[in-house]
Amino acid sequence: MEGNATFGPRKPPSTREARMTLASHDLMDRLSAASRDRLLARAVERDLEPGELLYLTGDPSERVHVIDSGILKLTARDAEGEETIVGLALPGETVGE
């Protein structure tokens, strides 16, 4: 995914529903209660505008992103710069792991 991503400032989740969505994700079943609490306390909510990039191929993977709503298009560019859709991430799915 070529291009630049614009990231806003970190902020705590603005809604109870966003934390509940994350808390109920299958990923949480694999964590201890203490780890879940730490993760939820550090969670940030981000709204992306249509066409805004979340991350680029090759970026260090420092976060796991859980899709709360909408659809995230996953793309790659070939040697000629042609974009190909390689997948879609739907609500409840994770990317960047």
MDTraj code that builds the backbone (N, CA, C; nanometers):
import mdtraj as md
import numpy as np

residues = "MET GLU GLY ASN ALA THR PHE GLY PRO ARG LYS PRO PRO SER THR ARG GLU ALA ARG MET THR LEU ALA SER HIS ASP LEU MET ASP ARG LEU SER ALA ALA SER ARG ASP ARG LEU LEU ALA ARG ALA VAL GLU ARG ASP LEU GLU PRO GLY GLU LEU LEU TYR LEU THR GLY ASP PRO SER GLU ARG VAL HIS VAL ILE ASP SER GLY ILE LEU LYS LEU THR ALA ARG ASP ALA GLU GLY GLU GLU THR ILE VAL GLY LEU ALA LEU PRO GLY GLU THR VAL GLY GLU".split()
xyz = np.array([
    [0.0841, -0.1160, 0.0000],
    [0.0000, 0.0000, 0.0000],
    [0.0889, 0.1226, 0.0000],
    [0.0963, 0.1878, -0.1101],
    [0.1830, 0.3025, -0.1278],
    [0.1093, 0.4300, -0.0879],
    [0.1844, 0.5307, -0.0498],
    [0.1252, 0.6595, -0.0176],
    [0.1579, 0.6990, 0.1244],
    [0.0903, 0.7982, 0.1721],
    [0.1123, 0.8477, 0.3068],
    [-0.0143, 0.8335, 0.3874],
    [0.0029, 0.8070, 0.5144],
    [-0.1115, 0.7999, 0.6042],
    [-0.1072, 0.9203, 0.6962],
    [-0.2212, 0.9764, 0.7226],
    [-0.2308, 1.0873, 0.8162],
    [-0.2890, 1.0329, 0.9452],
    [-0.2131, 1.0447, 1.0506],
    [-0.2575, 0.9923, 1.1782],
    [-0.2919, 1.1075, 1.2702],
    [-0.4052, 1.0968, 1.3361],
    [-0.4461, 1.1976, 1.4318],
    [-0.3835, 1.1697, 1.5671],
    [-0.4020, 1.2593, 1.6612],
    [-0.3469, 1.2377, 1.7949],
    [-0.4147, 1.1186, 1.8617],
    [-0.3409, 1.0520, 1.9496],
    [-0.3987, 0.9400, 2.0233],
    [-0.5032, 0.9945, 2.1193],
    [-0.6104, 0.9223, 2.1298],
    [-0.7143, 0.9607, 2.2248],
    [-0.7777, 0.8334, 2.2781],
    [-0.8296, 0.8378, 2.3999],
    [-0.8948, 0.7177, 2.4516],
    [-1.0225, 0.6913, 2.3738],
    [-1.0691, 0.5656, 2.3732],
    [-1.1950, 0.5391, 2.3031],
    [-1.3027, 0.6348, 2.3514],
    [-1.3758, 0.6897, 2.2572],
    [-1.4732, 0.7922, 2.2920],
    [-1.6080, 0.7333, 2.3298],
    [-1.6271, 0.6048, 2.3054],
    [-1.7563, 0.5459, 2.3367],
    [-1.7393, 0.4149, 2.4108],
    [-1.8344, 0.3880, 2.4938],
    [-1.8385, 0.2610, 2.5668],
    [-1.8512, 0.1458, 2.4683],
    [-1.9251, 0.1670, 2.3599],
    [-1.9463, 0.0616, 2.2607],
    [-1.8154, 0.0175, 2.1961],
    [-1.7248, 0.1111, 2.1701],
    [-1.5967, 0.0757, 2.1077],
    [-1.5166, -0.0165, 2.1989],
    [-1.5125, 0.0133, 2.3277],
    [-1.4414, -0.0742, 2.4219],
    [-1.5108, -0.2095, 2.4334],
    [-1.6431, -0.2088, 2.4312],
    [-1.7163, -0.3351, 2.4398],
    [-1.6884, -0.4213, 2.3168],
    [-1.6801, -0.3591, 2.2001],
    [-1.6476, -0.4332, 2.0782],
    [-1.5113, -0.4986, 2.0916],
    [-1.4133, -0.4239, 2.1367],
    [-1.2792, -0.4783, 2.1545],
    [-1.2782, -0.5867, 2.2623],
    [-1.3466, -0.5625, 2.3724],
    [-1.3485, -0.6594, 2.4824],
    [-1.4101, -0.7919, 2.4408],
    [-1.5029, -0.7891, 2.3459],
    [-1.5703, -0.9120, 2.3044],
    [-1.5013, -0.9813, 2.1866],
    [-1.3916, -0.9252, 2.1375],
    [-1.3209, -0.9836, 2.0226],
    [-1.2544, -1.1157, 2.0631],
    [-1.2503, -1.2118, 1.9707],
    [-1.1889, -1.3427, 1.9960],
    [-1.0441, -1.3315, 2.0431],
    [-0.9749, -1.2297, 1.9980],
    [-0.8364, -1.2073, 2.0377],
    [-0.8235, -1.2005, 2.1897],
    [-0.9215, -1.1446, 2.2559],
    [-0.9168, -1.1262, 2.4010],
    [-0.9230, -1.2583, 2.4772],
    [-0.9829, -1.3608, 2.4174],
    [-0.9939, -1.4903, 2.4844],
    [-0.8572, -1.5512, 2.5137],
    [-0.7571, -1.5124, 2.4378],
    [-0.6229, -1.5693, 2.4525],
    [-0.5389, -1.4971, 2.5576],
    [-0.5913, -1.3895, 2.6131],
    [-0.5150, -1.3076, 2.7071],
    [-0.5609, -1.3297, 2.8503],
    [-0.4697, -1.3081, 2.9434],
    [-0.5066, -1.3112, 3.0849],
    [-0.5918, -1.1882, 3.1152],
    [-0.6612, -1.1914, 3.2272],
    [-0.7449, -1.0775, 3.2663],
    [-0.6602, -0.9510, 3.2794],
    [-0.5409, -0.9636, 3.3364],
    [-0.4533, -0.8468, 3.3532],
    [-0.4101, -0.7915, 3.2174],
    [-0.3771, -0.8800, 3.1242],
    [-0.3375, -0.8355, 2.9900],
    [-0.4533, -0.7687, 2.9179],
    [-0.5732, -0.8241, 2.9320],
    [-0.6922, -0.7627, 2.8704],
    [-0.7131, -0.6224, 2.9246],
    [-0.7025, -0.6081, 3.0571],
    [-0.7225, -0.4768, 3.1191],
    [-0.6204, -0.3754, 3.0678],
    [-0.4938, -0.4166, 3.0565],
    [-0.3894, -0.3260, 3.0061],
    [-0.4165, -0.2877, 2.8612],
    [-0.4565, -0.3852, 2.7812],
    [-0.4839, -0.3574, 2.6405],
    [-0.6012, -0.2612, 2.6251],
    [-0.7084, -0.2863, 2.6984],
    [-0.8253, -0.1983, 2.6895],
    [-0.7924, -0.0573, 2.7370],
    [-0.7072, -0.0457, 2.8386],
    [-0.6695, 0.0864, 2.8897],
    [-0.5874, 0.1646, 2.7866],
    [-0.5137, 0.0940, 2.6998],
    [-0.4287, 0.1600, 2.5998],
    [-0.4960, 0.1731, 2.4642],
    [-0.6134, 0.1178, 2.4504],
    [-0.6821, 0.1194, 2.3207],
    [-0.7132, 0.2623, 2.2781],
    [-0.7008, 0.2850, 2.1499],
    [-0.7377, 0.4139, 2.0927],
    [-0.8355, 0.3893, 1.9788],
    [-0.9263, 0.4817, 1.9630],
    [-1.0240, 0.4736, 1.8552],
    [-0.9830, 0.5720, 1.7475],
    [-0.9884, 0.5285, 1.6243],
    [-0.9557, 0.6144, 1.5106],
    [-1.0622, 0.6027, 1.4058],
    [-1.1060, 0.7148, 1.3557],
    [-1.1989, 0.7172, 1.2433],
    [-1.1188, 0.7540, 1.1195],
    [-1.1333, 0.6742, 1.0143],
    [-1.0644, 0.7029, 0.8884],
    [-1.1628, 0.7626, 0.7897],
    [-1.1155, 0.8592, 0.7153],
    [-1.1943, 0.9156, 0.6064],
    [-1.1825, 0.8221, 0.4860],
    [-1.2808, 0.8205, 0.3972],
    [-1.2688, 0.7384, 0.2762],
    [-1.1387, 0.7713, 0.2021],
    [-1.0625, 0.6679, 0.1687],
    [-0.9362, 0.6856, 0.0983],
    [-0.8155, 0.7087, 0.1876],
    [-0.8366, 0.7342, 0.3166],
    [-0.7244, 0.7557, 0.4080],
    [-0.6543, 0.6226, 0.4343],
    [-0.5211, 0.6260, 0.4415],
    [-0.4431, 0.5053, 0.4646],
    [-0.4246, 0.4800, 0.6133],
    [-0.4368, 0.3544, 0.6516],
    [-0.4131, 0.3148, 0.7902],
    [-0.2647, 0.2877, 0.8121],
    [-0.2036, 0.2155, 0.7205],
    [-0.0600, 0.1905, 0.7248],
    [-0.0130, 0.1490, 0.5861],
    [0.1185, 0.1458, 0.5691],
    [0.1785, 0.1088, 0.4406],
    [0.2481, -0.0261, 0.4522],
    [0.2530, -0.0987, 0.3421],
    [0.3289, -0.2231, 0.3385],
    [0.4724, -0.1932, 0.3793],
    [0.5248, -0.2732, 0.4695],
    [0.6618, -0.2532, 0.5163],
    [0.6724, -0.1697, 0.6419],
    [0.5640, -0.1015, 0.6823],
    [0.5667, -0.0273, 0.8081],
    [0.5870, -0.1253, 0.9231],
    [0.6586, -0.0841, 1.0287],
    [0.6705, -0.1716, 1.1451],
    [0.5315, -0.2006, 1.2017],
    [0.5090, -0.3238, 1.2400],
    [0.3786, -0.3622, 1.2946],
    [0.3806, -0.3424, 1.4454],
    [0.3349, -0.2265, 1.4889],
    [0.3352, -0.1927, 1.6310],
    [0.1964, -0.2013, 1.6922],
    [0.0959, -0.2206, 1.6091],
    [-0.0424, -0.2200, 1.6577],
    [-0.1226, -0.3284, 1.5878],
    [-0.2263, -0.3699, 1.6544],
    [-0.3284, -0.4549, 1.5938],
    [-0.4519, -0.3680, 1.5820],
    [-0.5131, -0.3676, 1.4674],
    [-0.6310, -0.2860, 1.4427],
    [-0.7531, -0.3766, 1.4343],
    [-0.8559, -0.3428, 1.5101],
    [-0.9824, -0.4157, 1.5056],
    [-1.0824, -0.3262, 1.4339],
    [-1.1422, -0.3780, 1.3285],
    [-1.2398, -0.3006, 1.2519],
    [-1.3710, -0.3011, 1.3286],
    [-1.4171, -0.1824, 1.3679],
    [-1.5417, -0.1690, 1.4439],
    [-1.6607, -0.1525, 1.3502],
    [-1.6438, -0.0732, 1.2460],
    [-1.7527, -0.0533, 1.1500],
    [-1.6923, -0.0150, 1.0155],
    [-1.7682, -0.0371, 0.9118],
    [-1.7212, -0.0056, 0.7779],
    [-1.6395, -0.1195, 0.7189],
    [-1.5742, -0.0911, 0.6081],
    [-1.4919, -0.1893, 0.5376],
    [-1.3571, -0.1250, 0.5087],
    [-1.2497, -0.1964, 0.5392],
    [-1.1147, -0.1491, 0.5108],
    [-1.0627, -0.2249, 0.3893],
    [-1.0257, -0.1520, 0.2850],
    [-0.9728, -0.2126, 0.1625],
    [-0.8230, -0.2345, 0.1794],
    [-0.7774, -0.3572, 0.1558],
    [-0.6363, -0.3923, 0.1633],
    [-0.5828, -0.4009, 0.0210],
    [-0.4805, -0.3221, -0.0078],
    [-0.4287, -0.3163, -0.1449],
    [-0.2773, -0.3350, -0.1479],
    [-0.2273, -0.3651, -0.2659],
    [-0.0831, -0.3730, -0.2910],
    [-0.0587, -0.3144, -0.4294],
    [0.0618, -0.2644, -0.4508],
    [0.0998, -0.2110, -0.5822],
    [0.2071, -0.3005, -0.6422],
    [0.1945, -0.3244, -0.7723],
    [0.2954, -0.4048, -0.8417],
    [0.4099, -0.3146, -0.8877],
    [0.5063, -0.3721, -0.9577],
    [0.6253, -0.2981, -1.0020],
    [0.5910, -0.1798, -1.0911],
    [0.4784, -0.1883, -1.1623],
    [0.4361, -0.0785, -1.2498],
    [0.3514, 0.0248, -1.1762],
    [0.3253, 0.0015, -1.0480],
    [0.2458, 0.0953, -0.9705],
    [0.0962, 0.0710, -0.9751],
    [0.0553, -0.0382, -1.0380],
    [-0.0873, -0.0708, -1.0454],
    [-0.1354, -0.1252, -0.9115],
    [-0.2457, -0.0705, -0.8637],
    [-0.3028, -0.1137, -0.7364],
    [-0.3929, -0.2354, -0.7573],
    [-0.3787, -0.3323, -0.6681],
    [-0.4628, -0.4514, -0.6690],
    [-0.5253, -0.4664, -0.5316],
    [-0.6542, -0.4928, -0.5276],
    [-0.7201, -0.5210, -0.4000],
    [-0.6853, -0.6641, -0.3622],
    [-0.6228, -0.6809, -0.2457],
    [-0.5828, -0.8141, -0.1999],
    [-0.6746, -0.8670, -0.0905],
    [-0.7653, -0.7835, -0.0431],
    [-0.8596, -0.8285, 0.0582],
    [-0.9435, -0.7144, 0.1104],
    [-1.0419, -0.7511, 0.1890],
    [-1.1279, -0.6556, 0.2584],
    [-1.1346, -0.6971, 0.4047],
    [-1.1258, -0.6010, 0.4944],
    [-1.1411, -0.6279, 0.6372],
    [-1.2775, -0.5749, 0.6793],
    [-1.3546, -0.6616, 0.7409],
    [-1.4916, -0.6305, 0.7809],
    [-1.5000, -0.6113, 0.9315],
    [-1.6105, -0.5545, 0.9823],
    [-1.6253, -0.5361, 1.1263],
    [-1.5992, -0.6658, 1.2033],
    [-1.5193, -0.6513, 1.3100],
    [-1.4825, -0.7646, 1.3934],
    [-1.3518, -0.8300, 1.3527],
    [-1.3005, -0.7970, 1.2343],
    [-1.1749, -0.8558, 1.1878],
    [-1.0570, -0.7692, 1.2310],
    [-0.9391, -0.8307, 1.2337],
    [-0.8176, -0.7592, 1.2716],
    [-0.7242, -0.7476, 1.1520],
    [-0.6436, -0.6419, 1.1523],
    [-0.5385, -0.6219, 1.0520],
    [-0.4152, -0.5685, 1.1237],
    [-0.2998, -0.5876, 1.0622],
    [-0.1761, -0.5337, 1.1170],
    [-0.1081, -0.6230, 1.2177],
    [-0.1623, -0.7405, 1.2402],
    [-0.1011, -0.8295, 1.3389],
    [0.0117, -0.9093, 1.2790],
])
top = md.Topology()
chain = top.add_chain()
for i, resn in enumerate(residues, 1):
    res = top.add_residue(resn, chain, resSeq=i)
    for name in ("N", "CA", "C"):
        top.add_atom(name, md.element.get_by_symbol(name[0]), res)
traj = md.Trajectory(xyz[None], top)
